[in-house]
Amino acid sequence: MKRRLEIYKGLGGFGTLGLEIVLSVLLGLFGGSWLDERYGTTPYLMWGGLAFGVAVSVRAVQRALSIMKREAAREEREAGNPEPLYETDADREARVAEERKQREHGGEA
């Protein structure tokens, strides 16, 4: 039960990332447009607001990735380094070479 709550807590934190991206871009865009109308600088502040919103969005994604990496490292420390779920080509070659070496050594004895 505790593990399930941890999963939902993690999903809730990262589930808001899309909303954060959309809101930051829209607030920057509409905030810049509002300032343009107020000061008569059309379209410069709108573009500046849009760029600011995109920059805030990029920073939010970077922050989420940093948190994910930190969480993955913590989980790996707690659980140890588990065996891979699949065998790569390099792993297969090493295993075959080791089996061949064992057969050759075993055949000599």
PyMOL commands that set and color helices and strands:
alter all, ss='L'
color gray80, all
select helices_A, chain A and resi 2-15+17-39+44-79+89-108
alter helices_A, ss='H'
color red, helices_A
deselect
rebuild
show_as cartoon
